[in-house]
Amino acid sequence: MCTCPSCPTWVECGEKGGFCFPAIGKSGCISEEKGCICTGCPVYEKMELKNMYYCIRGSEKEQMGM
């Protein structure tokens, strides 16, 4: 279900993705924004997310300052 590994920003380093989930949080490897496909992810729609670049900027809650 997670589309993170298909993203242009993805860096292969053993992480599994799912950075939009607060329990997972930001990537420890990804640091450069090269394009984002979060809005096309089924999780994005199902969880009614609004932001992007969860791998770098953090979860929805983090980006909203919560």
Backbone as CSV, one residue per row, in Angstrom:
resi,resn,N_x,N_y,N_z,CA_x,CA_y,CA_z,C_x,C_y,C_z
1,MET,0.821,-1.195,0.000,0.000,0.000,0.000,0.870,1.266,0.000
2,CYS,1.988,1.255,0.667,2.867,2.421,0.749,3.576,2.647,-0.583
3,THR,3.537,3.875,-1.066,4.180,4.204,-2.339,5.525,4.899,-2.151
4,CYS,5.959,5.071,-0.922,7.219,5.778,-0.655,8.392,5.295,-1.522
5,PRO,8.614,3.989,-1.655,9.766,3.541,-2.441,9.722,3.933,-3.925
6,SER,8.571,4.353,-4.426,8.448,4.782,-5.825,8.699,6.275,-5.999
7,CYS,8.878,6.984,-4.924,9.016,8.441,-4.947,10.402,8.866,-5.450
8,PRO,10.471,9.968,-6.215,11.773,10.467,-6.671,12.681,10.910,-5.520
9,THR,12.107,11.230,-4.386,12.883,11.662,-3.227,13.448,10.477,-2.446
10,TRP,12.902,9.292,-2.656,13.292,8.082,-1.918,14.789,7.815,-2.018
11,VAL,15.375,7.428,-0.904,16.768,6.998,-0.839,16.759,5.602,-0.222
12,GLU,17.334,4.655,-0.914,17.369,3.282,-0.411,18.415,3.178,0.696
13,CYS,17.928,2.890,1.900,18.849,2.770,3.039,18.315,1.789,4.078
14,GLY,17.369,0.960,3.675,16.829,-0.035,4.589,15.551,0.377,5.301
15,GLU,15.104,1.613,5.092,13.844,2.052,5.686,12.684,1.499,4.859
16,LYS,11.526,1.389,5.475,10.378,0.795,4.793,9.358,1.821,4.316
17,GLY,9.520,3.076,4.664,8.550,4.094,4.262,7.465,4.267,5.297
18,GLY,6.335,4.791,4.858,5.229,5.046,5.770,5.472,6.258,6.644
19,PHE,6.228,7.207,6.126,6.631,8.373,6.913,5.461,9.271,7.304
20,CYS,4.315,9.090,6.674,3.141,9.894,7.021,2.539,9.459,8.357
21,PHE,2.898,8.272,8.816,2.394,7.786,10.102,3.212,8.374,11.247
22,PRO,2.564,8.994,12.223,3.288,9.602,13.341,4.225,8.640,14.071
23,ALA,3.860,7.377,14.133,4.694,6.397,14.829,6.004,6.122,14.088
24,ILE,6.036,6.410,12.802,7.247,6.182,12.009,8.089,7.447,11.950
25,GLY,7.469,8.558,11.657,8.189,9.828,11.621,9.061,10.005,10.390
26,LYS,9.960,10.956,10.474,10.820,11.318,9.350,11.837,10.229,9.032
27,SER,12.337,10.301,7.825,13.403,9.405,7.396,14.719,9.832,8.032
28,GLY,15.534,8.875,8.337,16.870,9.164,8.833,17.876,9.272,7.701
29,CYS,17.430,9.001,6.477,18.327,8.985,5.318,18.009,10.065,4.288
30,ILE,16.747,10.355,4.110,16.322,11.281,3.060,16.476,12.712,3.548
31,SER,17.147,13.528,2.739,17.365,14.916,3.149,17.126,15.928,2.032
32,GLU,16.912,15.450,0.817,16.739,16.357,-0.318,15.399,16.112,-1.004
33,GLU,14.620,17.168,-1.178,13.320,17.074,-1.847,13.530,17.055,-3.359
34,LYS,13.183,15.934,-3.978,13.379,15.765,-5.423,12.067,15.517,-6.151
35,GLY,10.968,15.749,-5.489,9.648,15.463,-6.039,8.891,14.626,-5.029
36,CYS,7.584,14.796,-4.979,6.777,14.115,-3.967,5.544,13.483,-4.606
37,ILE,5.304,12.227,-4.264,4.123,11.530,-4.777,3.125,11.205,-3.662
38,CYS,3.297,11.838,-2.515,2.411,11.567,-1.373,0.932,11.700,-1.733
39,THR,0.593,12.704,-2.510,-0.821,12.949,-2.818,-1.449,11.825,-3.638
40,GLY,-0.649,10.996,-4.275,-1.162,9.874,-5.048,-1.208,8.570,-4.272
41,CYS,-0.796,8.603,-3.027,-0.757,7.400,-2.195,-2.149,7.090,-1.638
42,PRO,-2.562,5.820,-1.638,-3.875,5.481,-1.082,-3.990,5.825,0.405
43,VAL,-2.893,5.801,1.124,-2.905,6.155,2.547,-3.216,7.645,2.706
44,TYR,-2.678,8.455,1.827,-2.899,9.908,1.851,-4.397,10.209,1.797
45,GLU,-5.068,9.571,0.865,-6.510,9.781,0.711,-7.288,9.183,1.881
46,LYS,-6.941,7.975,2.255,-7.667,7.282,3.325,-7.565,8.030,4.657
47,MET,-6.400,8.602,4.943,-6.194,9.316,6.202,-6.520,10.807,6.089
48,GLU,-6.988,11.216,4.896,-7.344,12.611,4.635,-6.199,13.567,4.979
49,LEU,-5.013,13.219,4.499,-3.830,14.032,4.754,-3.843,15.275,3.874
50,LYS,-3.102,16.287,4.268,-3.099,17.561,3.550,-1.705,18.020,3.130
51,ASN,-0.661,17.488,3.737,0.698,17.956,3.490,1.460,17.034,2.555
52,MET,2.741,17.303,2.398,3.609,16.513,1.529,4.983,16.372,2.178
53,TYR,5.834,15.598,1.552,7.215,15.382,1.999,7.285,14.937,3.460
54,TYR,6.471,13.967,3.813,6.472,13.447,5.182,7.827,12.848,5.540
55,CYS,8.529,12.354,4.559,9.837,11.740,4.796,10.853,12.748,5.332
56,ILE,10.705,14.001,4.957,11.645,15.046,5.375,11.032,15.987,6.406
57,ARG,9.785,16.348,6.197,9.133,17.364,7.039,8.404,16.795,8.250
58,GLY,8.208,15.484,8.270,7.535,14.850,9.395,6.076,14.547,9.117
59,SER,5.440,13.951,10.087,4.044,13.529,9.955,3.109,14.722,9.803
60,GLU,1.872,14.435,9.511,0.848,15.479,9.378,0.811,16.337,10.645
61,LYS,0.823,15.681,11.792,0.779,16.403,13.067,2.008,17.286,13.250
62,GLU,3.168,16.769,12.913,4.396,17.563,13.033,4.341,18.795,12.139
63,GLN,3.874,18.612,10.913,3.813,19.726,9.971,2.765,20.762,10.367
64,MET,1.790,20.339,11.152,0.761,21.268,11.619,1.133,21.886,12.966
65,GLY,2.310,21.532,13.474,2.778,22.089,14.732,2.146,21.478,15.961
66,MET,1.672,20.263,15.832,1.008,19.594,16.966,1.977,18.683,17.694
